[in-house]
Amino acid sequence: METINFYKTNEKYGSLSNFSKHEVYYYRFWKTSEHAFQGMKFYGLSYDHELLIASSETPHEAAKLGRSLSPIREDWEEVKTQIMYEILMAKFIQNYDAREVLFSTGKNKIVEHIKNDSFWGYGGDGNGDNVLGMLLMKVRDELEKKYDDCIIEKLPPEKKFPEYTENDIGWRMGAGEDYLKNWTLWFNGLSKEDQKKYKIFHFGKP
Ligand SMILES: Nc1nc(O)c(N)c(N[C@@H]2O[C@H](COP(=O)(O)O)[C@@H](O)[C@H]2O)n1
């Protein structure tokens, strides 16, 4: 088994970094998964801080803000790993090209090669916890297993809500609106080949 190190976003495995340019929808739209992670430190606590991070231009700015603004959520240490997992799931479901990079790591070990972070990364001497690498491997293994099933199980909006007509107000509010928004993000994140497969499965033609 090889070890795959990643750090800089312009390198081969750069899409695995939270700093890679992949938009994520997680409670709201964020420019990168780093924006999402840093913003969640203030979720339900300070909308102003959340908004400041959401509107920051780069993931570096988002990280700087997230590490300097205060106070952060009291439960942050307990919830941060689960939140990172959910954000990564969202990122790799919603971004086909990033998912391809993740899948290209095969069964190999993934390590965030960062010297000054011994929680999320390898920590300089290899004794770091590498939590980000562990989560990426978990997301990779779960998505690889479920992806095909997911394509088949996720109903098109018109099949999920057969009572709604094409211009129904139900698509612009409540459950119909949420489903349509999430479904569109999910569908747009599929490869062209998977979109075709999905249409054939549900509608009998691409
Ligand atoms: N590029 C980069 N620079 C650093 O200094 C880092 N610590 C990281 N690691 C990433 O930072 C995020 C966590 O930040 P907190 O310190 O918990 O606020 C997470 O995305 C790590 O992957 N990256």
The ligand as an SDF file (V2000), in Angstrom:
LIG
                    3D

 23 24  0  0  0  0  0  0  0  0999 V2000
   -3.1120   25.0040    4.2790 N   0  0  0  0  0  0  0  0  0  0  0  0
   -3.2280   24.7870    5.6200 C   0  0  0  0  0  0  0  0  0  0  0  0
   -2.5390   25.5780    6.4700 N   0  0  0  0  0  0  0  0  0  0  0  0
   -2.6460   25.3530    7.7980 C   0  0  0  0  0  0  0  0  0  0  0  0
   -1.9620   26.1230    8.6470 O   0  0  0  0  0  0  0  0  0  0  0  0
   -3.4530   24.3140    8.3010 C   0  0  0  0  0  0  0  0  0  0  0  0
   -3.5850   24.0820    9.6520 N   0  0  0  0  0  0  0  0  0  0  0  0
   -4.1420   23.5240    7.3390 C   0  0  0  0  0  0  0  0  0  0  0  0
   -4.9380   22.5070    7.7440 N   0  0  0  0  0  0  0  0  0  0  0  0
   -6.3020   22.6410    7.5360 C   0  0  0  0  0  0  0  0  0  0  0  0
   -6.8020   23.6270    8.4110 O   0  0  0  0  0  0  0  0  0  0  0  0
   -8.1790   23.3350    8.6440 C   0  0  0  0  0  0  0  0  0  0  0  0
   -8.4510   23.2440   10.1130 C   0  0  0  0  0  0  0  0  0  0  0  0
   -8.2580   24.4640   10.6710 O   0  0  0  0  0  0  0  0  0  0  0  0
   -8.3630   24.7390   12.2390 P   0  0  0  0  0  0  0  0  0  0  0  0
   -6.9610   24.9530   12.7000 O   0  0  0  0  0  0  0  0  0  0  0  0
   -9.0200   23.5580   12.9010 O   0  0  0  0  0  0  0  0  0  0  0  0
   -9.1800   25.9630   12.3020 O   0  0  0  0  0  0  0  0  0  0  0  0
   -8.4590   22.0050    7.9910 C   0  0  0  0  0  0  0  0  0  0  0  0
   -9.0410   22.2360    6.7280 O   0  0  0  0  0  0  0  0  0  0  0  0
   -7.0900   21.4090    7.8320 C   0  0  0  0  0  0  0  0  0  0  0  0
   -7.0990   20.5220    6.7470 O   0  0  0  0  0  0  0  0  0  0  0  0
   -4.0150   23.7760    6.0200 N   0  0  0  0  0  0  0  0  0  0  0  0
  1  2  1  0
  2  3  1  0
  2 23  2  0
  3  4  2  0
  4  5  1  0
  4  6  1  0
  6  7  1  0
  6  8  2  0
  8  9  1  0
  8 23  1  0
  9 10  1  0
 10 11  1  0
 10 21  1  0
 11 12  1  0
 12 13  1  0
 12 19  1  0
 13 14  1  0
 14 15  1  0
 15 16  2  0
 15 17  1  0
 15 18  1  0
 19 20  1  0
 19 21  1  0
 21 22  1  0
M  END
$$$$
